[in-house]
Amino acid sequence: MKWFSISLICVFFYIESIELYADTLTNDLDVISQLEVLPSSLRRDTLLVKKYYAVAYDNLYKNASLSSEYGQKALKLAQVRQWNKGKLLAYHVLGHYYFLNDDLDVLMELATESIELAHQQNMPVLKAEAYRFIAHAYSKYFKPDSAFSYYQKALTIISQEKNDSLKAAYHEALGSYYRDHNEYSNSMEAYDTADSLFRKIDSKFGVAFVTLSRGYLYVYMEDFNKAVSYFNQSLRLFDQLNLDYGRMSAYNDLANGFFHQKKYDEAILHAQKACEIAAVYSSSQQMNWALTTLYRSYRDKGDLQAALRYMEKLNYNRRNQSDTSMERRYNIFHLLYQNEKKDETIRYSELARQQTIQRSLILFSIFVLIAAGLLWRKNQQLRKKNEEIRLALVKGQTLERKRVAAELHDTLGGTIAAINWYMSGINKTSLPNDEQLIYDRLQDMITGAYQEIRSLSHNYFPKVLEKDGLVLAVQRLVEKLNQNNKVQFKLEIKGMDTRPDRQIEFELYSTILELANNIIKHAGANNAYLSLTGTIKRFTLTVADDGKGFDDIANEGVGLRNVRNRVESLGGSLVKTHEKEQGTFIRITIPRNQESYA
C-alpha cells in the first residue's frame, strides 16, 4: 500500500513536470507519447485531451488523416471523462476538418452540439465558430437566408471579442458566401475588409487565403486573366509560408483557371502538382478536383486515352472517397451516439438520484406533518389543561377572596364589635377625668377600626363585582372614594359593553383599588383620573394624578410592584411616567384573549 501511494505521488509530479516543460519538447507528439504510458487520472487525461486537440489543429493544413485521428481521440477521451470543455475542443477541431472537406451533414451535427456546450462553458469564440460552420453548410445547401443569419450571429459575437484575426476570417467567409450567391460587389467589399484586417496584424497566412478566394471570385465573373493573377500571388505567399494545403488549393485553382484560358498544358502541369500534394495530405476532395481538371484538359486537348485514364482514376477516387466519407461519418456519428448514450445514462442516474431525494423529502415531510399534528394535538390538550387550571385558579382565588373577606367581616369585625359592646358597659362617669379621655380615645379607635375592617372586607371582594361585573364595581368604588374630602376621582369608561374574563375583572379591580389607595395615601394630590377602555384585542387602564410624583423608579413601593406583577401575569404591560411635583401617569394594557397566557 505504501509503495502504491509513493507511485501515485511520483506519477502526479511526473505529469506536472511534463505540463511545465511541454513547450521545451520537440512537439506535442512527444508529450502525448509520454502521457499515454501513464496510469489514467483526471489530470493526465485532461492534459492528454488538450494535446490531442493541439496535434489535430496543427495538422489541419498539413495532414488531414492525422488531424481527423487525433480529433477523434480527443473526443473519445473527453467523453470518457465527461469533460465538457474537452468535448467542445474536439468538436471544434473536427468541425474544421469536415469544413475543409465539405462534409456538410457531419459539420452541421458537430456545430449544433458545440453551440449548447459553448454556451454552458462560456466560450463565445467557439460558439461563433459553430455559427460559422452552420452558415457554411446552409450556404452549400442553397439556403441563403439561413446562412446569412448565422454569419451575422457569428460576426456579432466576434465584434464583441475585439479580435482582428477572427474578424478578418469571418469577413473572408462572408465574402465567399456572397460570391456563391452571385453578389459580387458585396463579396469584393467583404474580401477587402478581410484583407485590410489581415495586413493590419501582418498575417501572411490570412492574406494568402483571401487572395486565393478573391481569385476564385474572378472565376465566377469569368475574368480568368485576373483569376490566374490572384492565384499566382497566393501561390507565392503559400510558398513563403511552406504551407502544403495552401499550395495544393492554389495549384488546383490555377489548373482550373488555365483550363478556362484553354492553356491545357499549364492546366495539366498544375493539376498534377495538386494531385501529388493531395496524396500526401490525404484530401480526397482536392484529389477529385485535380483529376477532374486533368480529365477535362486531356479531353479537350484531344488525348482521349489519357482522358479515359484520368476518368477511371476519378471514378475510383470518388468511390473510394464515398467509402471513406461513409466510414468517417460512421465513426463520428458513432462517437456522438456514444456521447449521447453516456449523457443519457448520466441523466437517468441524476434523475434516479433526484427521485430518491424527492422520495426522502416526501417521507421526511410526512414525518414532519405527523410530528406537527401530534405536537398540535398535544398543544391543544395542554391549552385545554391550562385553561382548566386557570379557571380552577380563578375559582380558587374567588373562594379565597370570599373566605378572607368573610373572615375579616365575621371574625375580626365581630371581635372588634364585641370589644366595643363590652366597653359600652363601663360607666364613664365613674372614671377620673384623665381616664375618661383615654376611654373616649379608645372608643373612637375601636369604631374606626371596625369601619376600616368593614370597608376592607367589602373592597377585597365586593359582591357587586361577582354579581354585576367590573364596570359597576368600579363605579361604586369611585363613589365611595369621592366621599372623602382629600382627593376627587373622575372616572371614564369606554367599550366595556361585554364583561371581561373573570380573572381580568379581579386583577383590574385589585389594580384600581391599589393605585387609588396609593394616590390617597402618598400622592398628596387634589384630583385623580381613572380611564377604563375596552377594544376587540385589549383592555387599557389609565390612572393619573396631580400630586407630588417622584423622580426615582427605585421609589416604587410594594403596592406598585404587586400591580406590575399582576399585569405581567396576564401578559400585559405597565408604562409609568412621573416628574417631581408634577404628578404621576400610569397606563396599563392587558390582552383580552387570555388563552396564550394560560
C-alpha positions as CSV (number, residue, x, y, z in Angstrom):
1,M,0.0,0.0,0.0
2,K,2.8,2.4,0.9
3,W,4.6,1.6,-2.5
4,F,1.3,2.3,-4.3
5,S,1.0,5.7,-2.6
6,I,4.5,6.6,-3.5
7,S,3.9,5.6,-7.1
8,L,0.8,7.8,-7.3
9,I,2.8,10.8,-5.9
10,C,5.6,10.1,-8.5
11,V,3.0,9.9,-11.3
12,F,1.5,13.2,-10.1
13,F,4.8,15.1,-10.1
14,Y,5.8,13.5,-13.4
15,I,2.6,14.8,-15.1
16,E,3.3,18.2,-13.5
17,S,6.9,18.2,-14.9
18,I,5.6,17.3,-18.4
19,E,3.0,20.1,-18.1
20,L,5.6,22.6,-17.1
21,Y,8.2,21.7,-19.7
22,A,5.8,20.7,-22.6
23,D,6.9,23.8,-24.6
24,T,10.5,22.7,-24.5
25,L,9.8,19.3,-26.1
26,T,10.2,18.9,-29.9
27,N,6.4,18.7,-30.5
28,D,3.1,17.7,-28.9
29,L,3.5,14.1,-30.1
30,D,6.5,13.8,-27.7
31,V,4.2,14.9,-24.8
32,I,1.5,12.5,-25.9
33,S,3.9,9.5,-26.1
34,Q,5.0,10.2,-22.5
35,L,1.5,10.8,-21.2
36,E,-0.1,7.7,-22.8
37,V,2.1,5.3,-20.9
38,L,1.0,6.7,-17.5
39,P,-2.0,5.4,-15.5
40,S,-5.3,7.1,-16.2
41,S,-6.1,10.0,-13.9
42,L,-8.2,13.2,-14.3
43,R,-5.2,15.4,-14.6
44,R,-3.4,13.1,-17.1
45,D,-6.5,12.7,-19.2
46,T,-7.4,16.4,-19.4
47,L,-3.9,17.2,-20.4
48,L,-3.9,14.5,-23.0
49,V,-7.1,15.8,-24.5
50,K,-5.5,19.2,-24.8
51,K,-2.5,17.7,-26.6
52,Y,-4.7,15.6,-28.9
53,Y,-6.5,18.8,-29.8
54,A,-3.3,20.7,-30.4
55,V,-2.0,17.9,-32.8
56,A,-5.3,17.8,-34.6
57,Y,-5.4,21.5,-35.0
58,D,-1.8,21.8,-36.1
59,N,-2.3,19.2,-38.8
60,L,-5.5,20.7,-40.3
61,Y,-3.5,22.2,-43.2
62,K,-0.7,19.6,-43.2
63,N,-2.2,16.1,-42.8
64,A,-6.0,15.6,-42.9
65,S,-5.8,12.0,-41.7
66,L,-3.7,12.8,-38.7
67,S,-6.0,15.7,-37.9
68,S,-9.1,13.5,-38.0
69,E,-7.4,10.7,-36.0
70,Y,-6.3,13.0,-33.1
71,G,-9.6,14.9,-33.1
72,Q,-11.5,11.7,-32.6
73,K,-9.0,10.6,-29.9
74,A,-9.6,13.9,-28.1
75,L,-13.4,13.4,-28.3
76,K,-13.3,9.8,-27.1
77,L,-11.2,10.6,-24.0
78,A,-13.2,13.7,-23.2
79,Q,-16.4,11.6,-23.4
80,V,-14.9,9.0,-21.0
81,R,-14.1,11.8,-18.5
82,Q,-17.4,13.6,-19.2
83,W,-15.3,16.8,-19.6
84,N,-17.4,19.2,-21.5
85,K,-14.6,21.7,-22.3
86,G,-12.6,18.8,-23.8
87,K,-15.6,17.7,-25.8
88,L,-16.1,21.3,-27.1
89,L,-12.4,21.5,-28.2
90,A,-12.8,18.2,-30.0
91,Y,-16.0,19.3,-31.7
92,H,-14.2,22.5,-32.8
93,V,-11.2,20.8,-34.5
94,L,-13.3,18.1,-36.1
95,G,-15.7,20.8,-37.3
96,H,-12.7,22.5,-39.1
97,Y,-11.7,19.1,-40.6
98,Y,-15.2,18.5,-42.0
99,F,-15.5,22.1,-43.1
100,L,-12.3,21.8,-45.2
101,N,-13.6,18.5,-46.6
102,D,-17.1,19.9,-47.3
103,D,-18.8,17.0,-45.3
104,L,-21.8,19.1,-44.5
105,D,-24.1,16.6,-42.7
106,V,-21.4,15.8,-40.1
107,L,-20.4,19.5,-39.9
108,M,-24.0,20.5,-39.0
109,E,-24.2,17.8,-36.3
110,L,-20.9,18.9,-34.7
111,A,-21.8,22.6,-34.9
112,T,-25.2,22.0,-33.3
113,E,-23.6,20.1,-30.4
114,S,-21.0,22.8,-30.0
115,I,-23.4,25.7,-29.6
116,E,-25.0,24.4,-26.4
117,L,-21.7,23.3,-24.9
118,A,-20.0,26.7,-25.7
119,H,-22.9,28.5,-24.0
120,Q,-22.5,26.3,-20.9
121,Q,-18.7,26.7,-20.8
122,N,-18.9,30.5,-21.6
123,M,-16.6,30.2,-24.6
124,P,-18.1,32.7,-27.1
125,V,-15.4,32.3,-29.7
126,L,-16.1,28.6,-30.1
127,K,-19.8,29.4,-30.2
128,A,-19.1,31.9,-33.1
129,E,-17.1,29.2,-34.9
130,A,-20.1,26.8,-34.6
131,Y,-22.4,29.5,-36.1
132,R,-19.9,29.9,-39.0
133,F,-19.9,26.2,-39.7
134,I,-23.7,26.1,-39.8
135,A,-23.7,29.2,-42.0
136,H,-21.3,27.5,-44.4
137,A,-23.5,24.3,-44.5
138,Y,-26.7,26.3,-45.2
139,S,-24.9,28.2,-47.9
140,K,-23.9,25.0,-49.7
141,Y,-27.5,23.7,-49.1
142,F,-28.6,26.8,-51.1
143,K,-30.5,28.3,-48.1
144,P,-29.0,31.8,-48.3
145,D,-31.3,33.4,-45.7
146,S,-30.4,30.9,-43.0
147,A,-26.8,31.1,-44.0
148,F,-26.7,34.9,-43.8
149,S,-28.5,34.8,-40.4
150,Y,-25.8,32.5,-38.9
151,Y,-23.0,34.6,-40.4
152,Q,-24.5,37.7,-38.7
153,K,-24.7,35.8,-35.3
154,A,-21.1,34.8,-35.6
155,L,-19.9,38.3,-36.5
156,T,-21.9,39.8,-33.6
157,I,-20.0,37.6,-31.2
158,I,-16.6,38.2,-32.8
159,S,-17.1,42.0,-32.9
160,Q,-17.5,41.9,-29.1
161,E,-14.3,39.9,-28.7
162,K,-12.2,42.7,-30.4
163,N,-10.0,40.2,-32.2
164,D,-8.9,41.4,-35.7
165,S,-7.7,37.9,-36.8
166,L,-11.1,36.4,-36.2
167,K,-13.0,39.4,-37.7
168,A,-10.9,39.0,-40.8
169,A,-11.5,35.3,-41.1
170,Y,-15.3,35.8,-40.7
171,H,-15.4,38.6,-43.4
172,E,-13.5,36.3,-45.7
173,A,-16.1,33.6,-45.1
174,L,-18.9,36.1,-45.7
175,G,-17.2,37.2,-48.9
176,S,-17.3,33.6,-50.1
177,Y,-21.0,33.4,-49.2
178,Y,-21.7,36.5,-51.3
179,R,-19.6,35.0,-54.2
180,D,-21.5,31.7,-54.2
181,H,-24.8,33.7,-54.4
182,N,-23.5,36.0,-57.3
183,E,-23.4,39.1,-55.1
184,Y,-20.1,40.1,-56.5
185,S,-19.8,43.7,-55.2
186,N,-20.7,42.6,-51.6
187,S,-18.2,39.8,-52.0
188,M,-15.4,42.1,-53.1
189,E,-16.2,44.5,-50.2
190,A,-16.0,41.7,-47.7
191,Y,-12.7,40.4,-49.1
192,D,-11.3,44.0,-49.0
193,T,-12.2,44.2,-45.3
194,A,-10.7,40.8,-44.5
195,D,-7.5,41.7,-46.5
196,S,-7.1,45.0,-44.7
197,L,-7.5,43.4,-41.2
198,F,-5.1,40.6,-42.1
199,R,-2.5,43.1,-43.3
200,K,-3.0,45.2,-40.2
201,I,-1.9,42.2,-38.0
202,D,0.7,41.1,-40.6
203,S,-0.9,37.7,-41.2
204,K,0.6,36.3,-44.5
205,F,-1.5,33.2,-43.9
206,G,-4.7,35.2,-43.9
207,V,-3.7,37.4,-46.8
208,A,-2.8,34.3,-48.9
209,F,-6.2,32.7,-48.4
210,V,-8.1,36.0,-49.1
211,T,-6.1,36.4,-52.3
212,L,-7.0,32.9,-53.3
213,S,-10.7,33.5,-52.6
214,R,-10.6,36.8,-54.5
215,G,-9.1,34.9,-57.5
216,Y,-12.0,32.4,-57.4
217,L,-14.4,35.3,-57.4
218,Y,-13.0,36.3,-60.8
219,V,-13.5,32.8,-62.0
220,Y,-17.2,33.3,-61.1
221,M,-17.1,36.6,-63.0
222,E,-15.3,34.8,-65.9
223,D,-12.4,37.2,-65.8
224,F,-9.8,34.3,-66.0
225,N,-6.8,36.5,-66.5
226,K,-7.3,38.3,-63.2
227,A,-8.2,35.0,-61.6
228,V,-4.9,33.4,-62.6
229,S,-3.0,36.5,-61.5
230,Y,-4.5,36.3,-58.0
231,F,-3.9,32.5,-57.9
232,N,-0.2,33.1,-58.7
233,Q,0.0,35.7,-55.9
234,S,-1.5,33.4,-53.4
235,L,0.8,30.5,-54.5
236,R,3.9,32.7,-53.9
237,L,2.6,33.5,-50.4
238,F,2.0,29.9,-49.6
239,D,5.5,29.0,-50.9
240,Q,6.9,31.6,-48.4
241,L,4.8,30.0,-45.6
242,N,5.8,26.5,-46.8
243,L,2.1,25.5,-46.4
244,D,1.2,22.5,-48.5
245,Y,-2.6,22.8,-48.1
246,G,-2.4,26.3,-49.5
247,R,-0.1,25.3,-52.3
248,M,-2.5,22.4,-53.1
249,S,-5.5,24.7,-53.3
250,A,-3.6,27.3,-55.3
251,Y,-2.4,24.6,-57.8
252,N,-6.0,23.3,-58.2
253,D,-7.3,26.8,-58.8
254,L,-4.6,27.7,-61.2
255,A,-5.2,24.5,-63.1
256,N,-8.9,25.4,-63.3
257,G,-8.0,29.0,-64.4
258,F,-5.6,27.8,-67.1
259,F,-8.2,25.3,-68.4
260,H,-10.7,28.1,-68.9
261,Q,-8.0,30.0,-70.7
262,K,-7.5,26.9,-72.9
263,K,-3.9,26.6,-71.7
264,Y,-4.2,22.9,-71.3
265,D,-0.6,22.0,-70.8
266,E,-0.3,24.6,-68.0
267,A,-3.6,23.2,-66.5
268,I,-2.2,19.7,-66.6
269,L,1.1,20.7,-65.0
270,H,-0.6,22.4,-62.1
271,A,-3.3,19.7,-61.7
272,Q,-0.5,17.1,-61.4
273,K,1.2,19.1,-58.7
274,A,-2.1,19.4,-56.8
275,C,-2.5,15.6,-57.1
276,E,0.9,15.0,-55.6
277,I,0.2,17.2,-52.6
278,A,-3.4,15.8,-52.2
279,A,-2.0,12.3,-52.0
280,V,0.3,13.3,-49.1
281,Y,-2.3,15.5,-47.4
282,S,-5.0,12.7,-47.8
283,S,-7.6,15.1,-49.3
284,S,-9.9,13.1,-51.5
285,Q,-11.8,16.2,-52.4
286,Q,-8.8,18.1,-53.6
287,M,-7.7,15.0,-55.4
288,N,-11.0,14.8,-57.2
289,W,-10.8,18.5,-58.3
290,A,-7.3,17.8,-59.7
291,L,-8.3,14.6,-61.5
292,T,-11.4,16.4,-63.0
293,T,-9.2,19.1,-64.4
294,L,-6.8,16.5,-65.8
295,Y,-9.6,14.6,-67.4
296,R,-11.2,17.7,-69.0
297,S,-7.8,19.1,-70.1
298,Y,-6.7,15.9,-71.9
299,R,-10.2,15.5,-73.3
300,D,-10.3,19.0,-74.8
301,K,-6.7,18.6,-75.9
302,G,-7.7,15.5,-77.9
303,D,-5.7,12.9,-75.9
304,L,-8.7,10.7,-75.3
305,Q,-6.6,7.7,-74.0
306,A,-5.1,9.9,-71.2
307,A,-8.5,11.5,-70.6
308,L,-10.0,8.0,-70.2
309,R,-7.2,7.0,-67.8
310,Y,-7.9,10.0,-65.6
311,M,-11.6,9.5,-65.8
312,E,-11.1,6.0,-64.4
313,K,-8.9,7.4,-61.6
314,L,-11.5,10.0,-60.9
315,N,-14.3,7.4,-60.7
316,Y,-12.1,5.2,-58.5
317,N,-11.2,8.0,-56.3
318,R,-14.9,9.1,-56.0
319,R,-15.9,5.6,-55.0
320,N,-13.1,5.5,-52.5
321,Q,-14.0,9.0,-51.2
322,S,-17.6,7.8,-50.8
323,D,-16.5,4.8,-48.8
324,T,-14.0,6.9,-46.8
325,S,-16.6,9.5,-46.2
326,M,-19.2,6.9,-45.1
327,E,-16.5,5.4,-42.7
328,R,-15.7,8.9,-41.3
329,R,-19.4,9.6,-40.9
330,Y,-20.0,6.3,-39.2
331,N,-17.1,6.9,-36.8
332,I,-18.1,10.4,-35.9
333,F,-21.8,9.6,-35.6
334,H,-20.9,6.6,-33.5
335,L,-18.9,8.8,-31.2
336,L,-21.7,11.3,-31.0
337,Y,-24.1,8.4,-30.3
338,Q,-21.9,7.0,-27.6
339,N,-21.6,10.5,-26.1
340,E,-25.4,11.0,-26.2
341,K,-25.8,7.5,-24.7
342,K,-23.4,8.3,-21.9
343,D,-25.1,11.6,-21.3
344,E,-28.5,9.9,-21.2
345,T,-27.1,7.3,-18.7
346,I,-25.9,10.2,-16.5
347,R,-29.2,12.0,-16.9
348,Y,-31.1,8.8,-15.9
349,S,-28.7,8.4,-13.0
350,E,-29.2,12.0,-11.9
351,L,-33.0,11.6,-12.4
352,A,-32.9,8.5,-10.2
353,R,-30.9,10.3,-7.6
354,Q,-33.3,13.2,-7.7
355,Q,-36.2,10.8,-7.4
356,T,-34.6,9.2,-4.4
357,I,-34.1,12.6,-2.8
358,Q,-37.7,13.5,-3.6
359,R,-39.0,10.3,-2.0
360,S,-36.8,11.0,1.0
361,L,-38.1,14.5,1.2
362,I,-41.7,13.3,0.9
363,L,-41.2,10.8,3.6
364,F,-39.5,13.4,5.8
365,S,-42.3,15.8,5.0
366,I,-44.9,13.2,6.0
367,F,-42.9,12.6,9.2
368,V,-42.8,16.3,9.9
369,L,-46.5,16.6,9.3
370,I,-47.3,13.7,11.6
371,A,-45.0,15.2,14.2
372,A,-46.6,18.6,13.7
373,G,-50.0,17.0,14.0
374,L,-49.1,15.2,17.2
375,L,-47.5,18.4,18.6
376,W,-50.6,20.4,17.7
377,R,-52.8,17.8,19.4
378,K,-50.6,17.8,22.4
379,N,-50.6,21.6,22.4
380,Q,-54.4,21.7,22.2
381,Q,-54.5,19.3,25.1
382,L,-52.1,21.4,27.1
383,R,-54.1,24.6,26.3
384,K,-57.2,22.8,27.4
385,K,-55.5,21.7,30.6
386,N,-54.1,25.2,31.2
387,E,-57.5,26.7,30.7
388,E,-58.9,24.2,33.2
389,I,-56.1,25.1,35.6
390,R,-56.6,28.8,35.0
391,L,-60.4,28.5,35.6
392,A,-59.7,26.4,38.7
393,L,-57.2,29.1,39.9
394,V,-59.7,31.9,39.3
395,K,-62.4,29.9,41.1
396,G,-59.9,29.2,43.9
397,Q,-59.0,32.8,44.1
398,T,-62.6,33.8,44.2
399,L,-63.3,31.4,47.0
400,E,-60.2,32.6,48.9
401,R,-61.2,36.2,48.4
402,K,-64.7,35.4,49.8
403,R,-63.2,33.5,52.7
404,V,-60.7,36.3,53.6
405,A,-63.5,38.9,53.2
406,A,-65.8,36.8,55.4
407,E,-63.0,36.2,58.0
408,L,-62.4,40.0,58.1
409,H,-66.0,40.8,58.4
410,D,-67.3,38.0,60.7
411,T,-64.3,37.1,62.8
412,L,-62.2,40.2,63.2
413,G,-65.1,42.5,62.7
414,G,-67.2,40.6,65.2
415,T,-64.3,40.6,67.7
416,I,-63.9,44.4,67.4
417,A,-67.7,44.8,67.7
418,A,-67.7,42.7,70.9
419,I,-64.9,44.8,72.4
420,N,-66.9,47.9,71.6
421,W,-70.0,46.4,73.3
422,Y,-68.1,45.5,76.4
423,M,-66.6,48.9,76.6
424,S,-70.1,50.5,76.4
425,G,-70.9,48.6,79.6
426,I,-68.3,50.7,81.5
427,N,-69.7,53.7,83.4
428,K,-67.6,56.5,82.0
429,T,-68.8,59.0,84.7
430,S,-67.2,56.9,87.4
431,L,-63.8,57.3,85.9
432,P,-61.4,60.2,86.6
433,N,-61.2,62.9,84.1
434,D,-58.0,61.8,82.6
435,E,-59.2,58.1,82.2
436,Q,-62.4,59.4,80.6
437,L,-60.3,61.0,77.9
438,I,-58.5,57.7,77.4
439,Y,-61.8,55.9,77.3
440,D,-63.2,58.3,74.6
441,R,-60.0,57.8,72.6
442,L,-60.3,54.0,72.8
443,Q,-63.9,54.2,71.8
444,D,-63.0,56.3,68.7
445,M,-60.2,53.9,67.7
446,I,-62.4,50.8,68.1
447,T,-65.1,52.4,66.0
448,G,-62.6,53.5,63.3
449,A,-61.0,50.0,63.2
450,Y,-64.4,48.4,62.9
451,Q,-65.3,50.7,60.0
452,E,-61.9,50.1,58.4
453,I,-62.4,46.3,58.7
454,R,-65.8,46.5,57.1
455,S,-64.5,48.7,54.2
456,L,-61.5,46.4,53.7
457,S,-63.6,43.2,53.6
458,H,-66.1,44.8,51.3
459,N,-63.5,46.2,48.9
460,Y,-61.4,43.0,48.9
461,F,-64.2,41.1,47.3
462,P,-67.3,43.2,46.7
463,K,-70.4,41.3,45.9
464,V,-71.3,43.7,43.2
465,L,-68.1,42.6,41.3
466,E,-69.1,39.0,41.2
467,K,-72.8,39.7,40.5
468,D,-72.7,42.7,38.2
469,G,-69.2,42.9,36.9
470,L,-66.2,45.2,36.8
471,V,-67.8,48.4,35.4
472,L,-70.5,48.7,38.2
473,A,-68.0,47.6,40.8
474,V,-65.5,50.4,39.8
475,Q,-68.3,53.0,39.6
476,R,-69.3,52.1,43.2
477,L,-65.7,52.2,44.3
478,V,-65.2,55.7,42.8
479,E,-68.4,56.9,44.5
480,K,-67.1,55.7,47.9
481,L,-63.6,57.2,47.2
482,N,-65.2,60.5,46.4
483,Q,-67.0,60.5,49.8
484,N,-63.6,61.5,51.4
485,N,-62.6,65.2,51.2
486,K,-59.0,64.5,50.3
487,V,-59.0,63.6,46.6
488,Q,-61.7,63.8,43.9
489,F,-61.7,61.0,41.4
490,K,-63.0,61.3,37.8
491,L,-64.0,58.1,36.1
492,E,-64.3,57.5,32.3
493,I,-65.4,54.1,30.8
494,K,-65.5,53.2,27.1
495,G,-66.1,50.0,25.1
496,M,-66.8,47.9,28.2
497,D,-70.2,46.5,27.0
498,T,-69.0,42.9,27.4
499,R,-67.7,41.6,30.7
500,P,-64.0,40.7,30.7
501,D,-62.7,37.3,31.7
502,R,-63.3,36.7,35.5
503,Q,-59.6,36.7,36.3
504,I,-59.1,40.0,34.4
505,E,-62.0,41.5,36.3
506,F,-60.5,40.6,39.7
507,E,-57.0,41.8,38.7
508,L,-58.1,45.0,37.2
509,Y,-60.3,45.8,40.2
510,S,-57.5,45.0,42.6
511,T,-55.1,47.1,40.5
512,I,-57.6,50.1,40.5
513,L,-58.0,49.7,44.3
514,E,-54.3,49.6,44.9
515,L,-53.5,52.6,42.7
516,A,-56.4,54.6,44.2
517,N,-55.1,53.9,47.8
518,N,-51.6,54.9,46.7
519,I,-53.0,58.2,45.4
520,I,-55.0,58.9,48.6
521,K,-52.1,57.9,51.0
522,H,-48.9,59.0,49.2
523,A,-49.6,61.3,46.2
524,G,-50.6,64.4,48.0
525,A,-53.0,65.0,45.1
526,N,-56.2,67.0,44.8
527,N,-57.5,65.4,41.7
528,A,-57.2,61.9,40.1
529,Y,-58.3,60.5,36.8
530,L,-59.3,56.9,36.0
531,S,-60.0,55.6,32.5
532,L,-61.0,52.1,31.5
533,T,-61.2,51.3,27.8
534,G,-62.0,48.0,26.1
535,T,-61.4,47.0,22.4
536,I,-61.6,43.8,20.5
537,K,-57.9,42.9,21.3
538,R,-57.2,44.6,24.7
539,F,-58.2,46.5,27.8
540,T,-56.4,49.7,28.7
541,L,-56.4,51.2,32.2
542,T,-55.1,54.8,32.7
543,V,-54.5,56.3,36.1
544,A,-53.2,59.8,36.6
545,D,-53.0,62.4,39.5
546,D,-51.8,65.9,40.0
547,G,-49.8,65.1,43.1
548,K,-46.1,65.4,44.1
549,G,-44.9,62.5,42.0
550,F,-41.4,61.1,42.5
551,D,-38.2,61.2,40.5
552,D,-36.7,57.7,41.1
553,I,-38.1,54.4,39.9
554,A,-36.4,52.8,42.8
555,N,-39.0,54.6,45.0
556,E,-41.7,52.1,43.8
557,G,-43.4,50.7,46.8
558,V,-44.6,47.1,47.4
559,G,-48.1,48.0,46.2
560,L,-46.9,49.2,42.8
561,R,-44.6,46.2,42.4
562,N,-47.6,44.0,43.1
563,V,-49.6,45.8,40.5
564,R,-46.7,45.3,38.0
565,N,-46.6,41.5,38.8
566,R,-50.4,41.2,38.3
567,V,-50.2,42.9,34.9
568,E,-47.3,40.8,33.7
569,S,-49.1,37.6,34.9
570,L,-51.9,38.5,32.4
571,G,-49.4,39.1,29.5
572,G,-49.9,42.9,29.8
573,S,-47.6,45.9,30.2
574,L,-47.3,48.8,32.5
575,V,-45.9,52.2,31.5
576,K,-45.3,54.9,34.1
577,T,-44.2,58.5,33.6
578,H,-43.6,60.8,36.5
579,E,-42.0,64.1,37.4
580,K,-41.3,65.6,40.8
581,E,-44.1,68.0,41.8
582,Q,-46.0,67.3,38.6
583,G,-47.9,64.1,39.3
584,T,-47.8,60.5,38.1
585,F,-49.3,58.9,34.9
586,I,-49.7,55.1,34.6
587,R,-51.0,53.2,31.6
588,I,-51.7,49.5,31.8
589,T,-52.6,47.3,28.8
590,I,-53.9,43.8,29.1
591,P,-54.8,41.5,26.1
592,R,-58.4,40.4,26.1
593,N,-57.8,36.8,25.0
594,Q,-56.0,35.1,27.8
595,E,-55.6,31.6,26.2
596,S,-52.0,32.4,25.2
597,Y,-51.1,33.3,28.8
598,A,-53.0,30.5,30.5
